Amino acid sequence: MRTSSVVTLYLAGGAAALLAASGCGFGVSGGLGGDPDLPGAGAAEQIGATIGVVEDTEAGPVVSDSDGYTLYTHTRDTAEPSASICSDECAEQWPPALVRGGVTTDGVERSLVGRMKRADGGTQLTLSGWPLYRFSGDVDPGDVYGQGADGSWFAMTPSGTRADALPYGTEEGTGSPRDD
């Protein structure tokens, strides 16, 4: 059974998609912080957000959105300064956690949460400087199907680090279950 904190993070995009982790182009955006009332990418951004924790997933406790869906980071992104390599097709598979307005936390240290301006104009949430994303292949709250995908996508823990556990019997860091 999965348990989750009450959270209210609204994310852009994220319809069901195949478990594919490739297609990430290199498009760096920059800068932490900034004005919470900056205009962003329009209707895709939601006003205000709270990030929380799903305690019991196959990858251990992970940071989550309002519906309990796991939030991830990419190993080619940077935390200092915060920058995202995920745009275009990549952002369709891995929708950035966009926000406009205040951010609150539930189970996550507030000092770890920040924001960065994306090249597309949106304002993306960060944790310990790392840009946050949702995986379109996660079907239910608490799913971690994106964990280890392409050897470069990892769920974030409440302490602001990447989760190490590879769920569902994965051995090769693909993020998808093995066919045994």
N, CA, C and O of each residue as an XYZ file, in Angstrom:
720
protein
N       0.834     -1.180      0.000
C       0.000      0.000      0.000
C       0.875      1.238      0.000
O       1.858      1.305      0.738
N       0.537      2.189     -0.795
C       1.289      3.433     -0.868
C       0.618      4.469      0.010
O      -0.608      4.577      0.031
N       1.421      5.231      0.733
C       0.887      6.329      1.514
C       1.535      7.601      1.021
O       2.718      7.619      0.680
N       0.749      8.673      0.985
C       1.320      9.930      0.512
C       0.839     11.077      1.365
O      -0.240     11.035      1.955
N       1.673     12.111      1.417
C       1.298     13.344      2.070
C       0.337     14.082      1.163
O       0.328     13.857     -0.047
N      -0.471     14.958      1.733
C      -1.337     15.799      0.924
C      -0.469     16.822      0.232
O       0.299     17.538      0.874
N      -0.593     16.890     -1.085
C       0.222     17.811     -1.838
C      -0.612     18.489     -2.906
O      -1.658     17.978     -3.307
N      -0.153     19.630     -3.360
C      -0.918     20.354     -4.372
C      -0.052     20.937     -5.468
O      -0.182     22.114     -5.801
N       0.820     20.139     -6.026
C       1.641     20.616     -7.134
C       0.934     20.270     -8.435
O       0.556     19.119     -8.654
N       0.759     21.241     -9.278
C       0.137     21.007    -10.567
C       1.216     21.062    -11.630
O       2.027     21.988    -11.655
N       1.225     20.091    -12.489
C       2.270     20.015    -13.507
C       1.685     20.178    -14.895
O       0.502     19.931    -15.128
N       2.530     20.594    -15.795
C       2.128     20.730    -17.183
C       2.252     19.386    -17.884
O       3.136     18.591    -17.566
N       1.385     19.141    -18.814
C       1.466     17.963    -19.672
C       1.300     16.663    -18.938
O       0.868     16.637    -17.785
N       1.641     15.582    -19.604
C       1.710     14.305    -18.941
C       0.594     13.344    -19.257
O       0.058     12.753    -18.320
N       0.198     13.137    -20.494
C      -0.717     12.068    -20.836
C       0.065     10.773    -20.861
O       1.296     10.801    -20.862
N      -0.614      9.640    -20.883
C       0.084      8.354    -20.910
C       0.964      8.271    -22.152
O       0.579      8.706    -23.237
N       2.146      7.708    -21.969
C       3.086      7.555    -23.085
C       3.873      6.289    -22.887
O       3.884      5.714    -21.799
N       4.537      5.853    -23.946
C       5.387      4.681    -23.856
C       6.563      4.955    -22.959
O       6.997      6.099    -22.821
N       7.082      3.910    -22.347
C       8.237      4.066    -21.461
C       9.482      4.211    -22.320
O      10.189      3.242    -22.595
N       9.733      5.458    -22.739
C      10.910      5.761    -23.533
C      11.595      6.943    -22.911
O      10.945      7.920    -22.540
N      12.872      6.869    -22.795
C      13.577      7.939    -22.109
C      14.506      8.723    -23.022
O      15.180      9.649    -22.572
N      14.548      8.370    -24.271
C      15.431      9.096    -25.169
C      14.710     10.294    -25.751
O      13.554     10.556    -25.418
N      15.389     11.016    -26.614
C      14.786     12.156    -27.272
C      15.049     13.464    -26.561
O      14.415     14.472    -26.874
N      15.970     13.473    -25.612
C      16.254     14.704    -24.889
C      17.316     15.491    -25.616
O      18.458     15.051    -25.743
N      16.932     16.654    -26.090
C      17.884     17.525    -26.743
C      18.635     18.345    -25.719
O      18.211     18.431    -24.566
N      19.726     18.941    -26.109
C      20.520     19.744    -25.193
C      20.154     21.203    -25.379
O      20.635     21.873    -26.293
N      19.278     21.688    -24.480
C      18.866     23.085    -24.530
C      18.944     23.655    -23.128
O      17.984     23.529    -22.368
N      20.037     24.268    -22.767
C      20.262     24.724    -21.409
C      19.458     25.981    -21.128
O      19.377     26.893    -21.951
N      18.870     26.003    -19.948
C      18.246     27.212    -19.442
C      18.897     27.497    -18.108
O      19.612     26.643    -17.585
N      18.676     28.651    -17.550
C      19.470     28.936    -16.370
C      18.765     29.636    -15.251
O      17.606     30.042    -15.340
N      19.535     29.756    -14.181
C      19.229     30.608    -13.067
C      18.243     30.138    -12.053
O      17.100     29.833    -12.395
N      18.651     30.070    -10.808
C      17.764     29.805     -9.689
C      17.030     31.056     -9.287
O      17.361     32.165     -9.707
N      16.034     30.853     -8.470
C      15.368     31.944     -7.788
C      14.501     32.775     -8.694
O      13.942     32.292     -9.679
N      14.403     34.025     -8.339
C      13.606     34.923     -9.145
C      12.281     35.255     -8.503
O      11.933     34.739     -7.441
N      11.561     36.113     -9.159
C      10.272     36.594     -8.695
C       9.212     35.528     -8.889
O       9.044     35.042    -10.008
N       8.467     35.133     -7.814
C       7.445     34.111     -7.960
C       6.301     34.543     -8.856
O       5.502     33.697     -9.256
N       6.184     35.811     -9.188
C       5.097     36.277    -10.035
C       5.522     36.510    -11.475
O       4.789     37.126    -12.248
N       6.717     36.014    -11.845
C       7.165     36.157    -13.224
C       6.196     35.463    -14.158
O       5.704     34.380    -13.841
N       5.912     36.059    -15.297
C       5.094     35.340    -16.273
C       5.881     34.161    -16.804
O       7.098     34.246    -16.965
N       5.204     33.075    -17.074
C       5.884     31.881    -17.547
C       5.411     31.497    -18.920
O       5.171     32.347    -19.778
N       5.280     30.214    -19.116
C       4.935     29.684    -20.425
C       3.432     29.719    -20.669
O       2.941     28.998    -21.537
N       2.699     30.527    -19.937
C       1.272     30.663    -20.177
C       0.457     29.632    -19.427
O       0.711     29.359    -18.254
N      -0.523     29.059    -20.109
C      -1.493     28.172    -19.470
C      -0.876     26.911    -18.883
O      -1.484     26.264    -18.030
N       0.330     26.554    -19.332
C       0.972     25.346    -18.818
C       1.390     25.503    -17.363
O       1.443     24.514    -16.632
N       1.686     26.715    -16.929
C       2.099     26.938    -15.555
C       0.872     27.113    -14.674
O      -0.137     27.679    -15.094
N       0.974     26.627    -13.461
C      -0.090     26.768    -12.489
C       0.339     27.752    -11.417
O       1.528     27.875    -11.124
N      -0.607     28.441    -10.839
C      -0.299     29.409     -9.798
C      -0.188     28.680     -8.470
O      -1.118     27.992     -8.049
N       0.957     28.833     -7.811
C       1.198     28.231     -6.510
C       1.425     26.734     -6.597
O       0.929     26.068     -7.506
N       2.180     26.217     -5.642
C       2.456     24.783     -5.622
C       2.891     24.351     -4.229
O       3.444     25.138     -3.461
N       2.633     23.101     -3.924
C       3.176     22.449     -2.736
C       3.737     21.123     -3.189
O       3.054     20.367     -3.881
N       4.973     20.824     -2.814
C       5.502     19.504     -3.115
C       5.537     18.695     -1.828
O       5.776     19.228     -0.745
N       5.292     17.396     -1.969
C       5.236     16.508     -0.816
C       5.998     15.228     -1.056
O       6.905     15.177     -1.887
N       5.621     14.182     -0.316
C       6.374     12.934     -0.327
C       5.417     11.748     -0.419
O       4.387     11.712      0.254
N       5.773     10.780     -1.259
C       5.150      9.458     -1.234
C       6.152      8.571     -0.512
O       7.267      8.366     -0.993
N       5.761      8.050      0.629
C       6.679      7.310      1.492
C       7.008      5.907      0.982
O       8.152      5.463      1.079
N       6.019      5.219      0.445
C       6.168      3.792      0.162
C       6.082      3.505     -1.328
O       5.022      3.147     -1.840
N       7.229      3.668     -2.037
C       7.283      3.320     -3.457
C       8.346      2.243     -3.649
O       9.086      1.917     -2.721
N       8.413      1.709     -4.830
C       9.424      0.700     -5.159
C      10.843      1.274     -5.111
O      11.815      0.522     -5.047
N      10.961      2.601     -5.143
C      12.276      3.249     -5.075
C      12.511      3.893     -3.708
O      13.486      4.624     -3.532
N      11.630      3.631     -2.741
C      11.725      4.254     -1.424
C      10.932      5.546     -1.389
O      10.153      5.807     -2.306
N      11.109      6.375     -0.344
C      10.396      7.657     -0.267
C      10.859      8.597     -1.385
O      12.057      8.783     -1.596
N       9.891      9.185     -2.096
C      10.215     10.079     -3.203
C       9.371     11.345     -3.131
O       8.287     11.349     -2.547
N       9.880     12.420     -3.731
C       9.154     13.674     -3.827
C       8.030     13.493     -4.847
O       8.195     12.818     -5.864
N       6.873     14.117     -4.551
C       5.701     13.911     -5.398
C       4.930     15.200     -5.650
O       5.151     16.220     -4.997
N       4.018     15.123     -6.619
C       3.134     16.232     -6.941
C       1.810     16.089     -6.192
O       1.671     15.223     -5.327
N       0.851     16.931     -6.522
C      -0.423     16.978     -5.809
C      -1.206     15.683     -5.868
O      -1.977     15.382     -4.957
N      -1.023     14.926     -6.908
C      -1.750     13.673     -7.061
C      -0.946     12.475     -6.591
O      -1.386     11.336     -6.744
N       0.229     12.715     -6.019
C       1.066     11.627     -5.541
C       1.980     11.053     -6.601
O       2.588     10.003     -6.391
N       2.090     11.728     -7.749
C       2.973     11.252     -8.815
C       4.410     11.671     -8.541
O       4.674     12.784     -8.088
N       5.318     10.772     -8.820
C       6.745     10.938     -8.561
C       7.342     12.060     -9.395
O       6.975     12.257    -10.553
N       8.284     12.803     -8.777
C       9.045     13.831     -9.477
C      10.483     13.353     -9.640
O      11.073     12.788     -8.719
N      11.036     13.588    -10.829
C      12.339     13.065    -11.238
C      13.305     14.187    -11.586
O      12.921     15.350    -11.707
N      14.572     13.805    -11.744
C      15.603     14.685    -12.282
C      16.438     13.899    -13.288
O      16.419     12.668    -13.301
N      17.164     14.622    -14.123
C      17.992     14.014    -15.161
C      19.459     14.234    -14.815
O      19.832     15.306    -14.340
N      20.293     13.221    -15.052
C      21.711     13.319    -14.684
C      22.483     14.338    -15.522
O      23.535     14.809    -15.090
N      21.982     14.690    -16.713
C      22.674     15.694    -17.532
C      22.244     17.112    -17.202
O      22.849     18.068    -17.687
N      21.203     17.265    -16.382
C      20.862     18.592    -15.880
C      21.950     19.009    -14.899
O      22.768     18.187    -14.487
N      21.957     20.283    -14.528
C      22.901     20.741    -13.519
C      22.151     21.411    -12.375
O      21.057     21.949    -12.551
N      22.773     21.361    -11.192
C      22.180     21.959    -10.002
C      22.804     23.305     -9.666
O      22.161     24.136     -9.025
N      24.040     23.536    -10.083
C      24.742     24.789     -9.778
C      25.453     25.297    -11.014
O      26.595     24.900    -11.242
N      24.867     26.126    -11.803
C      23.527     26.684    -11.661
C      22.476     25.689    -12.154
O      22.776     24.770    -12.916
N      21.250     25.892    -11.704
C      20.147     25.033    -12.154
C      19.949     25.203    -13.649
O      19.771     26.319    -14.137
N      19.981     24.087    -14.378
C      19.789     24.126    -15.825
C      19.185     22.812    -16.291
O      19.515     21.748    -15.767
N      18.304     22.889    -17.274
C      17.600     21.733    -17.819
C      18.045     21.451    -19.245
O      18.186     22.372    -20.049
N      18.264     20.184    -19.559
C      18.581     19.786    -20.936
C      17.333     19.259    -21.647
O      17.387     18.926    -22.831
N      16.215     19.184    -20.932
C      15.006     18.537    -21.452
C      14.051     19.566    -22.056
O      13.487     20.402    -21.350
N      13.883     19.486    -23.384
C      12.943     20.355    -24.084
C      12.322     19.566    -25.230
O      12.697     18.420    -25.474
N      11.387     20.172    -25.922
C      10.748     19.591    -27.094
C      10.207     18.188    -26.816
O       9.390     18.018    -25.911
N      10.653     17.163    -27.586
C      10.147     15.798    -27.415
C      10.426     15.261    -26.019
O       9.598     14.554    -25.444
N      11.585     15.594    -25.479
C      11.930     15.160    -24.125
C      10.899     15.672    -23.131
O      10.449     14.921    -22.266
N      10.518     16.947    -23.245
C       9.558     17.546    -22.317
C       8.152     16.979    -22.489
O       7.319     17.132    -21.596
N       7.872     16.336    -23.601
C       6.593     15.641    -23.755
C       6.590     14.369    -22.918
O       5.588     14.054    -22.275
N       7.699     13.637    -22.918
C       7.847     12.422    -22.109
C       8.037     12.753    -20.634
O       7.535     12.048    -19.759
N       8.768     13.835    -20.369
C       9.150     14.246    -19.017
C       8.715     15.688    -18.796
O       9.551     16.592    -18.827
N       7.418     15.923    -18.574
C       6.945     17.300    -18.412
C       7.608     17.999    -17.228
O       7.614     17.461    -16.121
N       8.164     19.185    -17.443
C       8.766     19.927    -16.341
C       7.712     20.313    -15.303
O       6.554     20.549    -15.647
N       8.109     20.374    -14.051
C       7.240     20.822    -12.965
C       7.253     22.349    -12.981
O       8.125     22.980    -12.383
N       6.279     22.931    -13.669
C       6.217     24.372    -13.841
C       5.318     25.009    -12.791
O       4.343     24.405    -12.342
N       5.659     26.243    -12.402
C       4.873     26.942    -11.384
C       4.999     28.440    -11.571
O       6.001     28.938    -12.084
N       3.982     29.139    -11.154
C       4.018     30.593    -11.035
C       3.340     30.904     -9.714
O       2.214     30.468     -9.474
N       4.008     31.648     -8.864
C       3.456     31.965     -7.556
C       4.234     31.266     -6.462
O       5.325     30.746     -6.696
N       3.672     31.256     -5.273
C       4.344     30.703     -4.109
C       4.454     29.193     -4.127
O       3.673     28.497     -4.777
N       5.435     28.708     -3.401
C       5.662     27.268     -3.273
C       5.698     26.920     -1.794
O       6.384     27.583     -1.016
N       4.968     25.891     -1.404
C       5.009     25.374     -0.042
C       5.409     23.909     -0.094
O       5.388     23.287     -1.157
N       5.773     23.362      1.059
C       6.225     21.975      1.114
C       5.483     21.214      2.197
O       4.962     21.799      3.147
N       5.445     19.901      2.037
C       4.888     18.993      3.030
C       5.793     17.762      3.070
O       5.688     16.879      2.219
N       6.687     17.709      4.069
C       7.612     16.596      4.190
C       8.937     16.809      3.483
O       9.785     15.917      3.467
N       9.119     17.984      2.900
C      10.349     18.339      2.200
C      10.855     19.642      2.817
O      10.082     20.582      3.004
N      12.147     19.700      3.133
C      12.734     20.908      3.717
C      12.588     22.079      2.744
O      13.063     22.008      1.611
N      11.942     23.137      3.177
C      11.659     24.294      2.330
C      12.928     24.889      1.716
O      12.906     25.346      0.574
N      14.025     24.885      2.462
C      15.263     25.484      1.951
C      15.830     24.733      0.744
O      16.677     25.277      0.036
N      15.391     23.513      0.494
C      15.861     22.735     -0.653
C      15.113     23.078     -1.941
O      15.583     22.763     -3.035
N      13.955     23.722     -1.814
C      13.085     23.985     -2.958
C      13.396     25.349     -3.559
O      13.517     26.347     -2.850
N      13.520     25.366     -4.875
C      13.767     26.612     -5.591
C      13.053     26.601     -6.921
O      12.133     25.816     -7.149
N      13.489     27.481     -7.790
C      12.906     27.576     -9.127
C      13.968     28.099    -10.086
O      14.931     28.748     -9.680
N      13.774     27.807    -11.346
C      14.679     28.288    -12.387
C      13.856     28.704    -13.592
O      12.744     28.217    -13.798
N      14.401     29.590    -14.369
C      13.759     30.037    -15.602
C      14.190     29.113    -16.735
O      15.385     28.907    -16.946
N      13.229     28.559    -17.461
C      13.509     27.689    -18.603
C      13.708     28.510    -19.876
O      13.233     29.642    -19.972
N      14.400     27.943    -20.836
C      14.629     28.600    -22.119
C      13.304     28.912    -22.820
O      13.221     29.873    -23.584
N      12.257     28.095    -22.561
C      10.954     28.315    -23.190
C      10.118     29.357    -22.452
O       8.978     29.618    -22.835
N      10.677     29.957    -21.393
C       9.983     31.010    -20.662
C       9.274     30.552    -19.403
O       8.868     31.389    -18.596
N       9.111     29.267    -19.210
C       8.453     28.754    -18.016
C       9.350     28.829    -16.789
O      10.566     28.978    -16.903
N       8.737     28.724    -15.618
C       9.471     28.699    -14.359
C       9.329     27.297    -13.782
O       8.227     26.866    -13.442
N      10.452     26.588    -13.673
C      10.468     25.185    -13.260
C      10.933     25.059    -11.813
O      11.872     25.733    -11.389
N      10.264     24.189    -11.065
C      10.672     23.906     -9.694
C      11.962     23.112     -9.675
O      12.233     22.307    -10.566
N      12.760     23.358     -8.631
C      14.000     22.616     -8.423
C      14.026     22.081     -6.994
O      13.353     22.608     -6.108
N      14.804     21.036     -6.788
C      15.050     20.495     -5.459
C      16.560     20.318     -5.331
O      17.172     19.592     -6.115
N      17.151     20.970     -4.358
C      18.615     21.024     -4.212
C      19.272     21.511     -5.505
O      20.379     21.097     -5.850
N      18.571     22.393     -6.206
C      19.072     22.935     -7.461
C      18.710     22.126     -8.691
O      18.784     22.645     -9.805
N      18.318     20.863     -8.524
C      18.026     19.981     -9.662
C      16.619     20.253    -10.195
O      15.662     20.231     -9.421
N      16.472     20.509    -11.501
C      15.148     20.690    -12.096
C      14.283     19.435    -11.898
O      14.779     18.311    -11.976
N      12.982     19.646    -11.639
C      12.052     18.534    -11.393
C      11.123     18.306    -12.576
O      10.705     19.245    -13.253
N      10.808     17.026    -12.809
C       9.946     16.595    -13.911
C       9.015     15.491    -13.424
O       9.267     14.843    -12.408
N       7.949     15.296    -14.164
C       7.077     14.147    -13.977
C       7.282     13.240    -15.186
O       7.611     13.725    -16.268
N       7.094     11.929    -15.020
C       7.239     10.997    -16.136
C       5.859     10.627    -16.671
O       4.995     10.187    -15.914
N       5.653     10.805    -17.969
C       4.348     10.545    -18.573
C       3.975      9.063    -18.538
O       2.802      8.729    -18.704
N       4.933      8.174    -18.328
C       4.657      6.747    -18.262
C       4.212      6.256    -16.890
O       3.807      5.101    -16.758
N       4.275      7.105    -15.862
C       3.748      6.723    -14.550
C       2.228      6.782    -14.626
O       1.651      7.844    -14.859
N       1.586      5.641    -14.430
C       0.145      5.523    -14.610
C      -0.620      5.877    -13.335
O      -1.643      6.560    -13.395
N      -0.136      5.422    -12.198
C      -0.812      5.624    -10.919
C       0.076      6.386     -9.948
O       1.301      6.354    -10.070
N      -0.539      7.081     -8.972
C       0.272      7.729     -7.935
C       1.212      6.716     -7.291
O       0.840      5.569     -7.043
N       2.435      7.164     -7.026
C       3.426      6.288     -6.411
C       4.185      5.417     -7.387
O       5.148      4.759     -6.991
N       3.780      5.388     -8.673
C       4.553      4.658     -9.670
C       5.925      5.306     -9.811
O       6.065      6.522     -9.683
N       6.913      4.498    -10.069
C       8.272      4.997    -10.307
C       8.845      4.327    -11.556
O      10.007      3.921    -11.578
N       8.016      4.218    -12.592
C       8.451      3.582    -13.834
C       9.575      4.350    -14.513
O      10.302      3.779    -15.326
N       9.734      5.614    -14.200
C      10.815      6.397    -14.775
C      12.141      6.221    -14.058
O      13.175      6.676    -14.547
N      12.123      5.564    -12.900
C      13.339      5.405    -12.095
C      14.389      4.602    -12.860
O      14.165      3.447    -13.220
N      15.525      5.225    -13.099
C      16.633      4.568    -13.787
C      16.484      4.534    -15.296
O      17.327      3.955    -15.981
N      15.424      5.145    -15.837
C      15.185      5.110    -17.279
C      16.375      5.686    -18.030
O      16.892      6.748    -17.681
N      16.792      4.986    -19.045
C      17.915      5.397    -19.901
C      19.194      5.613    -19.089
O      20.134      6.255    -19.557
N      19.221      5.077    -17.880
C      20.377      5.241    -17.006
C      20.608      6.677    -16.563
O      21.669      6.999    -16.027
N      19.604      7.559    -16.788
C      19.820      8.971    -16.492
C      18.655      9.693    -15.811
O      18.797     10.856    -15.433
N      17.531      9.040    -15.651
C      16.378      9.649    -14.968
C      16.196      8.987    -13.613
O      16.144      7.761    -13.514
N      16.097      9.813    -12.557
C      15.969      9.269    -11.211
C      14.986     10.078    -10.387
O      14.944     11.306    -10.470
N      14.194      9.373     -9.589
C      13.288     10.025     -8.649
C      14.109     10.779     -7.614
O      15.238     10.399     -7.301
N      13.533     11.843     -7.091
C      14.205     12.631     -6.057
C      13.672     12.233     -4.682
O      12.477     11.999     -4.504
N      14.578     12.163     -3.727
C      14.198     11.846     -2.356
C      13.863     13.143     -1.615
O      14.242     14.223     -2.066
N      13.157     13.050     -0.483
C      12.835     14.255      0.286
C      14.068     15.012      0.784
O      13.970     16.195      1.111
N      15.221     14.352      0.847
C      16.443     15.036      1.292
C      17.145     15.768      0.151
O      18.187     16.386      0.365
N      16.583     15.705     -1.067
C      17.150     16.431     -2.198
C      18.202     15.671     -2.967
O      18.959     16.269     -3.732
N      18.268     14.353     -2.781
C      19.206     13.517     -3.522
C      18.427     12.585     -4.453
O      17.210     12.445     -4.340
N      19.150     11.958     -5.366
C      18.510     10.996     -6.275
C      18.304      9.673     -5.568
O      19.160      9.223     -4.805
N      17.161      9.050     -5.826
C      16.892      7.711     -5.304
C      17.797      6.716     -6.025
O      17.987      6.803     -7.238
N      18.351      5.769     -5.268
C      19.265      4.781     -5.847
C      18.571      3.499     -6.290
O      19.003      2.863     -7.251
N      17.499      3.110     -5.601
C      16.860      1.816     -5.852
C      16.285      1.754     -7.259
O      15.621      2.686     -7.712
N      16.550      0.634     -7.951
C      15.943      0.381     -9.248
C      14.775     -0.571     -9.026
O      14.980     -1.723     -8.645
N      13.564     -0.105     -9.257
C      12.366     -0.885     -8.929
C      12.035     -1.949     -9.957
O      12.634     -2.026    -11.030
N      11.073     -2.753     -9.595
C      10.458     -3.717    -10.503
C      11.448     -4.702    -11.082
O      11.227     -5.219    -12.177
N      12.535     -4.978    -10.377
C      13.494     -5.958    -10.839
C      14.357     -5.484    -11.992
O      14.938     -6.306    -12.701
N      14.452     -4.184    -12.196
C      15.296     -3.695    -13.292
C      16.752     -3.961    -12.959
O      17.174     -3.825    -11.810
N      17.503     -4.335    -13.957
C      18.922     -4.595    -13.759
C      19.790     -3.664    -14.587
O      20.957     -3.443    -14.262
N      19.231     -3.124    -15.646
C      20.049     -2.368    -16.579
C      19.733     -0.879    -16.588
O      20.161     -0.161    -17.492
N      18.984     -0.407    -15.589
C      18.685      1.011    -15.515
C      17.778      1.502    -16.615
O      17.905      2.645    -17.054
N      16.854      0.658    -17.078
C      15.953      1.075    -18.127
C      14.678      1.686    -17.592
O      13.970      2.382    -18.321
N      14.372      1.439    -16.327
C      13.156      1.960    -15.746
C      11.939      1.119    -16.052
O      10.853      1.415    -15.554
N      12.084      0.071    -16.864
C      10.940     -0.772    -17.174
C      11.137     -2.150    -16.569
O      12.270     -2.593    -16.377
N      10.028     -2.833    -16.265
C      10.146     -4.153    -15.670
C      10.851     -5.143    -16.592
O      10.720     -5.073    -17.814
N      11.588     -6.049    -15.999
C      12.223     -7.125    -16.769
C      11.159     -8.096    -17.232
O      10.122     -8.247    -16.587
N      11.412     -8.747    -18.339
C      10.546     -9.826    -18.829
C      11.179    -11.154    -18.465
O      11.877    -11.763    -19.275
N      10.930    -11.602    -17.238
C      11.498    -12.895    -16.797
C      10.509    -14.008    -16.974
O      10.811    -15.159    -16.658
